[in-house]
Structures are given as structure tokens and as C-alpha cells.
Amino acid sequence: MVDADVHSLTVHLAGTFTPDEQLAADAVRANALAVALFERARPRMRAGATAADITMLLEMCAAVRVPDTERTRELRRRYVTVLLDGLRAGGELPGPAPAVGELTWRWNPGQPTKTQNR
């Protein structure tokens, strides 16, 4: 995902158009697959880690960009490794994980952001 620059595209397109029913259905399916994958990895992760944390970490990596495409890829791989190593089991993460509203606010910019985790 980091090499494909998927999150960078999402970040740049979010809120620029209204998703249709098919795109919404695709997003639900993609989320279900991501959560299933996360659940398989959960036993190796710190207490309190959630699939939403992975979403935010990938967005952080998408922000890494230099003029050279190959160097951008190298740096993103470097930082995703650092970030994922920080999720390995060993302690509890501070503070609450991102709430759904904090992940989706760009798609509905006029809606209030709900900060409670659900």
C-alpha cells in the first residue's frame, strides 16, 4: 500500500466529490478486509492497537515525498518499518485510537467529527 501510494491518493481526493453507492460499498468491503487482516496480526501487537491506527500510520507515510520517486519509495518503506515496529507487542499505547469520525471527516467536511471510539 505504501509503494502504491494509495493513501496519498485517498488523502488528496477525500472531500472533493460525493462518493456514489458503489464507491461506498467498495469502501465498506475494503475496510472489512483490512480489519480481518488486522485481527490476524492483533496477537503480535501492543495492547490497545486498532485497525484505525494502521490507517493513520499509512497516511503518515503517504505524506513522505521528495522529488525522486525511487527515493520517496525508500523513505516510505523506512518509516513504515519504524512505525510498524512501534506496534509490536510490548506495552500499551498511550491515548485512545482514532475514532471513525476522525478517519472519515474529509469525506463529509460539513459533518461534526465524532471523537468517541466505536
N, CA, C and O atoms as a GROMACS GRO file, in nm:
protein
  472
    1MET      N    1   0.082  -0.120   0.000
    1MET     CA    2   0.000   0.000   0.000
    1MET      C    3   0.086   0.126   0.000
    1MET      O    4   0.053   0.225  -0.064
    2VAL      N    5   0.196   0.119   0.073
    2VAL     CA    6   0.285   0.235   0.077
    2VAL      C    7   0.349   0.257  -0.060
    2VAL      O    8   0.355   0.370  -0.108
    3ASP      N    9   0.396   0.150  -0.124
    3ASP     CA   10   0.457   0.162  -0.256
    3ASP      C   11   0.356   0.209  -0.361
    3ASP      O   12   0.390   0.286  -0.450
    4ALA      N   13   0.231   0.164  -0.349
    4ALA     CA   14   0.129   0.201  -0.447
    4ALA      C   15   0.079   0.344  -0.429
    4ALA      O   16   0.010   0.397  -0.515
    5ASP      N   17   0.115   0.406  -0.316
    5ASP     CA   18   0.074   0.544  -0.288
    5ASP      C   19  -0.078   0.558  -0.277
    5ASP      O   20  -0.133   0.663  -0.309
    6VAL      N   21  -0.144   0.453  -0.232
    6VAL     CA   22  -0.290   0.450  -0.222
    6VAL      C   23  -0.341   0.555  -0.124
    6VAL      O   24  -0.436   0.627  -0.154
    7HIS      N   25  -0.280   0.563  -0.007
    7HIS     CA   26  -0.330   0.658   0.092
    7HIS      C   27  -0.308   0.802   0.049
    7HIS      O   28  -0.388   0.890   0.081
    8SER      N   29  -0.200   0.827  -0.023
    8SER     CA   30  -0.177   0.962  -0.072
    8SER      C   31  -0.291   1.004  -0.166
    8SER      O   32  -0.339   1.117  -0.160
    9LEU      N   33  -0.333   0.912  -0.252
    9LEU     CA   34  -0.445   0.940  -0.342
    9LEU      C   35  -0.572   0.965  -0.263
    9LEU      O   36  -0.646   1.060  -0.292
   10THR      N   37  -0.598   0.882  -0.163
   10THR     CA   38  -0.717   0.898  -0.080
   10THR      C   39  -0.717   1.034  -0.010
   10THR      O   40  -0.818   1.104  -0.010
   11VAL      N   41  -0.604   1.071   0.047
   11VAL     CA   42  -0.594   1.198   0.118
   11VAL      C   43  -0.621   1.315   0.023
   11VAL      O   44  -0.687   1.411   0.062
   12HIS      N   45  -0.571   1.307  -0.098
   12HIS     CA   46  -0.588   1.418  -0.193
   12HIS      C   47  -0.728   1.424  -0.253
   12HIS      O   48  -0.775   1.532  -0.288
   13LEU      N   49  -0.796   1.309  -0.266
   13LEU     CA   50  -0.930   1.308  -0.326
   13LEU      C   51  -1.043   1.325  -0.225
   13LEU      O   52  -1.152   1.370  -0.261
   14ALA      N   53  -1.017   1.290  -0.101
   14ALA     CA   54  -1.123   1.294   0.000
   14ALA      C   55  -1.185   1.433   0.008
   14ALA      O   56  -1.115   1.534   0.017
   15GLY      N   57  -1.317   1.435   0.004
   15GLY     CA   58  -1.390   1.559   0.016
   15GLY      C   59  -1.403   1.639  -0.112
   15GLY      O   60  -1.466   1.745  -0.112
   16THR      N   61  -1.344   1.592  -0.222
   16THR     CA   62  -1.351   1.666  -0.348
   16THR      C   63  -1.469   1.622  -0.434
   16THR      O   64  -1.499   1.686  -0.535
   17PHE      N   65  -1.536   1.515  -0.395
   17PHE     CA   66  -1.654   1.468  -0.466
   17PHE      C   67  -1.740   1.387  -0.370
   17PHE      O   68  -1.693   1.346  -0.263
   18THR      N   69  -1.864   1.365  -0.408
   18THR     CA   70  -1.954   1.285  -0.325
   18THR      C   71  -1.948   1.141  -0.373
   18THR      O   72  -1.980   1.113  -0.489
   19PRO      N   73  -1.908   1.048  -0.286
   19PRO     CA   74  -1.899   0.908  -0.327
   19PRO      C   75  -2.037   0.852  -0.363
   19PRO      O   76  -2.136   0.881  -0.296
   20ASP      N   77  -2.043   0.773  -0.470
   20ASP     CA   78  -2.169   0.709  -0.507
   20ASP      C   79  -2.185   0.579  -0.427
   20ASP      O   80  -2.096   0.543  -0.349
   21GLU      N   81  -2.297   0.510  -0.447
   21GLU     CA   82  -2.325   0.388  -0.370
   21GLU      C   83  -2.220   0.280  -0.393
   21GLU      O   84  -2.182   0.210  -0.299
   22GLN      N   85  -2.172   0.266  -0.516
   22GLN     CA   86  -2.073   0.163  -0.546
   22GLN      C   87  -1.942   0.192  -0.473
   22GLN      O   88  -1.881   0.101  -0.416
   23LEU      N   89  -1.898   0.316  -0.474
   23LEU     CA   90  -1.775   0.352  -0.405
   23LEU      C   91  -1.790   0.330  -0.254
   23LEU      O   92  -1.698   0.283  -0.188
   24ALA      N   93  -1.907   0.364  -0.201
   24ALA     CA   94  -1.932   0.342  -0.059
   24ALA      C   95  -1.927   0.192  -0.028
   24ALA      O   96  -1.870   0.152   0.074
   25ALA      N   97  -1.987   0.111  -0.113
   25ALA     CA   98  -1.985  -0.035  -0.093
   25ALA      C   99  -1.842  -0.088  -0.101
   25ALA      O  100  -1.803  -0.175  -0.023
   26ASP      N  101  -1.764  -0.037  -0.196
   26ASP     CA  102  -1.624  -0.079  -0.208
   26ASP      C  103  -1.545  -0.041  -0.083
   26ASP      O  104  -1.460  -0.117  -0.037
   27ALA      N  105  -1.572   0.077  -0.029
   27ALA     CA  106  -1.503   0.122   0.092
   27ALA      C  107  -1.538   0.032   0.210
   27ALA      O  108  -1.450  -0.002   0.291
   28VAL      N  109  -1.663  -0.007   0.222
   28VAL     CA  110  -1.704  -0.097   0.330
   28VAL      C  111  -1.632  -0.231   0.317
   28VAL      O  112  -1.583  -0.285   0.416
   29ARG      N  113  -1.626  -0.283   0.195
   29ARG     CA  114  -1.558  -0.412   0.173
   29ARG      C  115  -1.409  -0.400   0.202
   29ARG      O  116  -1.352  -0.487   0.268
   30ALA      N  117  -1.346  -0.294   0.154
   30ALA     CA  118  -1.203  -0.275   0.180
   30ALA      C  119  -1.176  -0.266   0.330
   30ALA      O  120  -1.078  -0.321   0.379
   31ASN      N  121  -1.263  -0.196   0.402
   31ASN     CA  122  -1.247  -0.184   0.546
   31ASN      C  123  -1.262  -0.320   0.614
   31ASN      O  124  -1.185  -0.354   0.704
   32ALA      N  125  -1.360  -0.398   0.570
   32ALA     CA  126  -1.380  -0.532   0.630
   32ALA      C  127  -1.256  -0.620   0.608
   32ALA      O  128  -1.215  -0.692   0.698
   33LEU      N  129  -1.198  -0.614   0.489
   33LEU     CA  130  -1.078  -0.692   0.462
   33LEU      C  131  -0.960  -0.644   0.546
   33LEU      O  132  -0.883  -0.725   0.598
   34ALA      N  133  -0.946  -0.513   0.560
   34ALA     CA  134  -0.837  -0.457   0.640
   34ALA      C  135  -0.852  -0.497   0.787
   34ALA      O  136  -0.754  -0.531   0.852
   35VAL      N  137  -0.975  -0.492   0.838
   35VAL     CA  138  -0.999  -0.531   0.977
   35VAL      C  139  -0.969  -0.680   0.996
   35VAL      O  140  -0.910  -0.718   1.097
   36ALA      N  141  -1.010  -0.763   0.901
   36ALA     CA  142  -0.982  -0.908   0.912
   36ALA      C  143  -0.831  -0.933   0.915
   36ALA      O  144  -0.784  -1.014   0.994
   37LEU      N  145  -0.758  -0.865   0.830
   37LEU     CA  146  -0.612  -0.880   0.830
   37LEU      C  147  -0.554  -0.832   0.962
   37LEU      O  148  -0.466  -0.897   1.019
   38PHE      N  149  -0.602  -0.719   1.010
   38PHE     CA  150  -0.554  -0.665   1.137
   38PHE      C  151  -0.580  -0.765   1.251
   38PHE      O  152  -0.493  -0.786   1.336
   39GLU      N  153  -0.699  -0.824   1.253
   39GLU     CA  154  -0.733  -0.918   1.359
   39GLU      C  155  -0.638  -1.038   1.362
   39GLU      O  156  -0.606  -1.090   1.468
   40ARG      N  157  -0.592  -1.080   1.244
   40ARG     CA  158  -0.494  -1.190   1.239
   40ARG      C  159  -0.362  -1.149   1.302
   40ARG      O  160  -0.293  -1.231   1.362
   41ALA      N  161  -0.326  -1.022   1.289
   41ALA     CA  162  -0.198  -0.974   1.342
   41ALA      C  163  -0.208  -0.925   1.486
   41ALA      O  164  -0.106  -0.905   1.552
   42ARG      N  165  -0.330  -0.906   1.536
   42ARG     CA  166  -0.350  -0.847   1.668
   42ARG      C  167  -0.270  -0.914   1.781
   42ARG      O  168  -0.217  -0.842   1.866
   43PRO      N  169  -0.257  -1.048   1.785
   43PRO     CA  170  -0.182  -1.108   1.896
   43PRO      C  171  -0.036  -1.063   1.905
   43PRO      O  172   0.027  -1.076   2.010
   44ARG      N  173   0.017  -1.010   1.797
   44ARG     CA  174   0.158  -0.965   1.795
   44ARG      C  175   0.171  -0.815   1.819
   44ARG      O  176   0.280  -0.760   1.810
   45MET      N  177   0.059  -0.750   1.849
   45MET     CA  178   0.061  -0.605   1.862
   45MET      C  179   0.042  -0.559   2.006
   45MET      O  180  -0.005  -0.634   2.092
   46ARG      N  181   0.078  -0.436   2.029
   46ARG     CA  182   0.060  -0.374   2.160
   46ARG      C  183  -0.087  -0.372   2.198
   46ARG      O  184  -0.176  -0.368   2.113
   47ALA      N  185  -0.110  -0.373   2.327
   47ALA     CA  186  -0.246  -0.360   2.378
   47ALA      C  187  -0.302  -0.225   2.334
   47ALA      O  188  -0.232  -0.124   2.339
   48GLY      N  189  -0.425  -0.224   2.291
   48GLY     CA  190  -0.491  -0.101   2.251
   48GLY      C  191  -0.476  -0.065   2.105
   48GLY      O  192  -0.541   0.029   2.059
   49ALA      N  193  -0.392  -0.137   2.029
   49ALA     CA  194  -0.377  -0.108   1.886
   49ALA      C  195  -0.505  -0.145   1.812
   49ALA      O  196  -0.568  -0.246   1.844
   50THR      N  197  -0.542  -0.064   1.713
   50THR     CA  198  -0.662  -0.089   1.634
   50THR      C  199  -0.631  -0.077   1.485
   50THR      O  200  -0.526  -0.026   1.446
   51ALA      N  201  -0.724  -0.125   1.403
   51ALA     CA  202  -0.710  -0.112   1.259
   51ALA      C  203  -0.704   0.037   1.219
   51ALA      O  204  -0.636   0.073   1.123
   52ALA      N  205  -0.773   0.121   1.293
   52ALA     CA  206  -0.770   0.265   1.264
   52ALA      C  207  -0.630   0.322   1.282
   52ALA      O  208  -0.592   0.415   1.211
   53ASP      N  209  -0.553   0.266   1.375
   53ASP     CA  210  -0.415   0.311   1.392
   53ASP      C  211  -0.334   0.285   1.264
   53ASP      O  212  -0.253   0.368   1.224
   54ILE      N  213  -0.358   0.170   1.202
   54ILE     CA  214  -0.286   0.137   1.078
   54ILE      C  215  -0.322   0.238   0.968
   54ILE      O  216  -0.236   0.283   0.894
   55THR      N  217  -0.450   0.272   0.960
   55THR     CA  218  -0.494   0.370   0.860
   55THR      C  219  -0.417   0.501   0.877
   55THR      O  220  -0.366   0.557   0.780
   56MET      N  221  -0.409   0.549   1.000
   56MET     CA  222  -0.338   0.675   1.025
   56MET      C  223  -0.188   0.663   0.997
   56MET      O  224  -0.128   0.756   0.945
   57LEU      N  225  -0.128   0.548   1.031
   57LEU     CA  226   0.014   0.530   1.004
   57LEU      C  227   0.042   0.531   0.854
   57LEU      O  228   0.142   0.589   0.810
   58LEU      N  229  -0.046   0.469   0.776
   58LEU     CA  230  -0.027   0.469   0.631
   58LEU      C  231  -0.043   0.610   0.574
   58LEU      O  232   0.027   0.647   0.480
   59GLU      N  233  -0.135   0.687   0.630
   59GLU     CA  234  -0.149   0.826   0.586
   59GLU      C  235  -0.023   0.906   0.618
   59GLU      O  236   0.018   0.992   0.539
   60MET      N  237   0.037   0.879   0.732
   60MET     CA  238   0.161   0.949   0.767
   60MET      C  239   0.269   0.916   0.665
   60MET      O  240   0.343   1.005   0.621
   61CYS      N  241   0.279   0.790   0.629
   61CYS     CA  242   0.381   0.750   0.531
   61CYS      C  243   0.354   0.814   0.395
   61CYS      O  244   0.448   0.848   0.323
   62ALA      N  245   0.227   0.830   0.360
   62ALA     CA  246   0.192   0.893   0.232
   62ALA      C  247   0.239   1.038   0.227
   62ALA      O  248   0.259   1.092   0.118
   63ALA      N  249   0.256   1.100   0.342
   63ALA     CA  250   0.300   1.240   0.346
   63ALA      C  251   0.448   1.254   0.311
   63ALA      O  252   0.494   1.362   0.276
   64VAL      N  253   0.522   1.144   0.320
   64VAL     CA  254   0.666   1.148   0.288
   64VAL      C  255   0.679   1.157   0.136
   64VAL      O  256   0.635   1.068   0.063
   65ARG      N  257   0.742   1.265   0.089
   65ARG     CA  258   0.756   1.284  -0.056
   65ARG      C  259   0.877   1.373  -0.082
   65ARG      O  260   0.890   1.481  -0.026
   66VAL      N  261   0.964   1.324  -0.169
   66VAL     CA  262   1.076   1.403  -0.219
   66VAL      C  263   1.069   1.400  -0.372
   66VAL      O  264   0.996   1.318  -0.427
   67PRO      N  265   1.143   1.486  -0.441
   67PRO     CA  266   1.131   1.491  -0.588
   67PRO      C  267   1.162   1.360  -0.660
   67PRO      O  268   1.108   1.335  -0.767
   68ASP      N  269   1.248   1.277  -0.604
   68ASP     CA  270   1.287   1.150  -0.666
   68ASP      C  271   1.189   1.039  -0.625
   68ASP      O  272   1.177   1.009  -0.507
   69THR      N  273   1.120   0.980  -0.722
   69THR     CA  274   1.018   0.878  -0.694
   69THR      C  275   1.076   0.757  -0.622
   69THR      O  276   1.016   0.707  -0.527
   70GLU      N  277   1.191   0.710  -0.666
   70GLU     CA  278   1.252   0.592  -0.602
   70GLU      C  279   1.294   0.624  -0.459
   70GLU      O  280   1.278   0.541  -0.370
   71ARG      N  281   1.347   0.743  -0.438
   71ARG     CA  282   1.387   0.782  -0.302
   71ARG      C  283   1.265   0.796  -0.213
   71ARG      O  284   1.270   0.761  -0.095
   72THR      N  285   1.156   0.848  -0.267
   72THR     CA  286   1.030   0.855  -0.191
   72THR      C  287   0.990   0.716  -0.146
   72THR      O  288   0.952   0.697  -0.030
   73ARG      N  289   0.996   0.620  -0.237
   73ARG     CA  290   0.961   0.481  -0.203
   73ARG      C  291   1.052   0.427  -0.092
   73ARG      O  292   1.004   0.364   0.002
   74GLU      N  293   1.181   0.452  -0.103
   74GLU     CA  294   1.276   0.406   0.000
   74GLU      C  295   1.243   0.466   0.136
   74GLU      O  296   1.240   0.396   0.238
   75LEU      N  297   1.220   0.596   0.137
   75LEU     CA  298   1.191   0.663   0.264
   75LEU      C  299   1.059   0.614   0.324
   75LEU      O  300   1.050   0.593   0.444
   76ARG      N  301   0.958   0.597   0.242
   76ARG     CA  302   0.830   0.547   0.293
   76ARG      C  303   0.846   0.408   0.352
   76ARG      O  304   0.790   0.379   0.458
   77ARG      N  305   0.921   0.321   0.286
   77ARG     CA  306   0.945   0.187   0.341
   77ARG      C  307   1.020   0.196   0.475
   77ARG      O  308   0.990   0.122   0.569
   78ARG      N  309   1.115   0.286   0.480
   78ARG     CA  310   1.190   0.305   0.605
   78ARG      C  311   1.096   0.343   0.719
   78ARG      O  312   1.101   0.284   0.827
   79TYR      N  313   1.012   0.442   0.694
   79TYR     CA  314   0.928   0.493   0.801
   79TYR      C  315   0.811   0.401   0.834
   79TYR      O  316   0.768   0.396   0.949
   80VAL      N  317   0.758   0.328   0.736
   80VAL     CA  318   0.652   0.232   0.769
   80VAL      C  319   0.710   0.121   0.857
   80VAL      O  320   0.641   0.069   0.944
   81THR      N  321   0.836   0.085   0.834
   81THR     CA  322   0.901  -0.015   0.918
   81THR      C  323   0.915   0.036   1.061
   81THR      O  324   0.884  -0.036   1.156
   82VAL      N  325   0.961   0.159   1.076
   82VAL     CA  326   0.974   0.219   1.209
   82VAL      C  327   0.838   0.223   1.279
   82VAL      O  328   0.826   0.187   1.396
   83LEU      N  329   0.736   0.268   1.206
   83LEU     CA  330   0.603   0.280   1.266
   83LEU      C  331   0.544   0.145   1.304
   83LEU      O  332   0.488   0.130   1.412
   84LEU      N  333   0.556   0.048   1.216
   84LEU     CA  334   0.501  -0.085   1.246
   84LEU      C  335   0.578  -0.153   1.360
   84LEU      O  336   0.518  -0.224   1.440
   85ASP      N  337   0.709  -0.132   1.366
   85ASP     CA  338   0.786  -0.186   1.480
   85ASP      C  339   0.733  -0.130   1.611
   85ASP      O  340   0.734  -0.199   1.713
   86GLY      N  341   0.687  -0.007   1.610
   86GLY     CA  342   0.631   0.054   1.730
   86GLY      C  343   0.499  -0.009   1.773
   86GLY      O  344   0.456   0.009   1.887
   87LEU      N  345   0.434  -0.082   1.683
   87LEU     CA  346   0.309  -0.151   1.718
   87LEU      C  347   0.330  -0.291   1.774
   87LEU      O  348   0.237  -0.352   1.826
   88ARG      N  349   0.453  -0.342   1.764
   88ARG     CA  350   0.478  -0.478   1.812
   88ARG      C  351   0.448  -0.487   1.962
   88ARG      O  352   0.463  -0.391   2.037
   89ALA      N  353   0.404  -0.606   2.002
   89ALA     CA  354   0.368  -0.630   2.141
   89ALA      C  355   0.481  -0.589   2.234
   89ALA      O  356   0.599  -0.603   2.201
   90GLY      N  357   0.444  -0.538   2.350
   90GLY     CA  358   0.546  -0.500   2.445
   90GLY      C  359   0.496  -0.400   2.547
   90GLY      O  360   0.553  -0.390   2.655
   91GLY      N  361   0.397  -0.329   2.517
   91GLY     CA  362   0.344  -0.230   2.609
   91GLY      C  363   0.213  -0.179   2.556
   91GLY      O  364   0.166  -0.221   2.450
   92GLU      N  365   0.154  -0.088   2.630
   92GLU     CA  366   0.026  -0.033   2.589
   92GLU      C  367   0.048   0.102   2.521
   92GLU      O  368   0.137   0.178   2.558
   93LEU      N  369  -0.032   0.130   2.422
   93LEU     CA  370  -0.023   0.258   2.352
   93LEU      C  371  -0.089   0.368   2.435
   93LEU      O  372  -0.190   0.342   2.500
   94PRO      N  373  -0.034   0.488   2.433
   94PRO     CA  374  -0.095   0.597   2.508
   94PRO      C  375  -0.217   0.653   2.434
   94PRO      O  376  -0.221   0.651   2.311
   95GLY      N  377  -0.313   0.700   2.507
   95GLY     CA  378  -0.430   0.765   2.449
   95GLY      C  379  -0.518   0.672   2.368
   95GLY      O  380  -0.479   0.559   2.337
   96PRO      N  381  -0.637   0.719   2.333
   96PRO     CA  382  -0.729   0.637   2.255
   96PRO      C  383  -0.692   0.634   2.107
   96PRO      O  384  -0.627   0.726   2.056
   97ALA      N  385  -0.734   0.527   2.040
   97ALA     CA  386  -0.714   0.514   1.895
   97ALA      C  387  -0.803   0.614   1.823
   97ALA      O  388  -0.896   0.668   1.882
   98PRO      N  389  -0.776   0.640   1.695
   98PRO     CA  390  -0.862   0.731   1.619
   98PRO      C  391  -1.005   0.677   1.611
   98PRO      O  392  -1.026   0.557   1.594
   99ALA      N  393  -1.100   0.765   1.624
   99ALA     CA  394  -1.242   0.728   1.612
   99ALA      C  395  -1.281   0.729   1.465
   99ALA      O  396  -1.213   0.790   1.382
  100VAL      N  397  -1.389   0.664   1.433
  100VAL     CA  398  -1.438   0.657   1.296
  100VAL      C  399  -1.452   0.797   1.235
  100VAL      O  400  -1.409   0.820   1.122
  101GLY      N  401  -1.510   0.890   1.308
  101GLY     CA  402  -1.529   1.025   1.258
  101GLY      C  403  -1.398   1.096   1.229
  101GLY      O  404  -1.393   1.182   1.141
  102GLU      N  405  -1.293   1.061   1.301
  102GLU     CA  406  -1.163   1.121   1.277
  102GLU      C  407  -1.099   1.066   1.150
  102GLU      O  408  -1.014   1.131   1.089
  103LEU      N  409  -1.140   0.947   1.110
  103LEU     CA  410  -1.088   0.888   0.987
  103LEU      C  411  -1.168   0.929   0.864
  103LEU      O  412  -1.115   0.931   0.753
  104THR      N  413  -1.294   0.961   0.883
  104THR     CA  414  -1.383   0.986   0.768
  104THR      C  415  -1.422   1.131   0.750
  104THR      O  416  -1.496   1.161   0.657
  105TRP      N  417  -1.378   1.221   0.833
  105TRP     CA  418  -1.422   1.360   0.829
  105TRP      C  419  -1.399   1.427   0.694
  105TRP      O  420  -1.478   1.513   0.653
  106ARG      N  421  -1.293   1.389   0.623
  106ARG     CA  422  -1.265   1.453   0.493
  106ARG      C  423  -1.374   1.425   0.391
  106ARG      O  424  -1.397   1.506   0.301
  107TRP      N  425  -1.441   1.310   0.404
  107TRP     CA  426  -1.544   1.274   0.307
  107TRP      C  427  -1.674   1.349   0.335
  107TRP      O  428  -1.758   1.363   0.246
  108ASN      N  429  -1.691   1.398   0.456
  108ASN     CA  430  -1.810   1.474   0.495
  108ASN      C  431  -1.767   1.599   0.570
  108ASN      O  432  -1.791   1.609   0.690
  109PRO      N  433  -1.705   1.694   0.502
  109PRO     CA  434  -1.646   1.809   0.572
  109PRO      C  435  -1.746   1.893   0.651
  109PRO      O  436  -1.705   1.963   0.743
  110GLY      N  437  -1.875   1.889   0.617
  110GLY     CA  438  -1.974   1.967   0.691
  110GLY      C  439  -2.025   1.899   0.816
  110GLY      O  440  -2.093   1.961   0.898
  111GLN      N  441  -1.993   1.770   0.831
  111GLN     CA  442  -2.041   1.694   0.946
  111GLN      C  443  -1.948   1.714   1.066
  111GLN      O  444  -1.827   1.727   1.048
  112PRO      N  445  -2.003   1.716   1.187
  112PRO     CA  446  -1.917   1.726   1.304
  112PRO      C  447  -1.834   1.598   1.319
  112PRO      O  448  -1.880   1.489   1.285
  113THR      N  449  -1.712   1.612   1.368
  113THR     CA  450  -1.626   1.497   1.390
  113THR      C  451  -1.659   1.434   1.523
  113THR      O  452  -1.652   1.499   1.627
  114LYS      N  453  -1.695   1.307   1.520
  114LYS     CA  454  -1.721   1.234   1.644
  114LYS      C  455  -1.589   1.176   1.692
  114LYS      O  456  -1.519   1.107   1.618
  115THR      N  457  -1.556   1.203   1.817
  115THR     CA  458  -1.428   1.157   1.867
  115THR      C  459  -1.440   1.034   1.956
  115THR      O  460  -1.339   0.981   2.001
  116GLN      N  461  -1.561   0.989   1.982
  116GLN     CA  462  -1.572   0.868   2.062
  116GLN      C  463  -1.539   0.748   1.975
  116GLN      O  464  -1.581   0.740   1.860
  117ASN      N  465  -1.463   0.654   2.030
  117ASN     CA  466  -1.432   0.531   1.959
  117ASN      C  467  -1.555   0.443   1.960
  117ASN      O  468  -1.626   0.432   2.060
  118ARG      N  469  -1.578   0.381   1.848
  118ARG     CA  470  -1.694   0.290   1.835
  118ARG      C  471  -1.649   0.158   1.782
  118ARG      O  472  -1.731   0.068   1.763
   0.00000   0.00000   0.00000
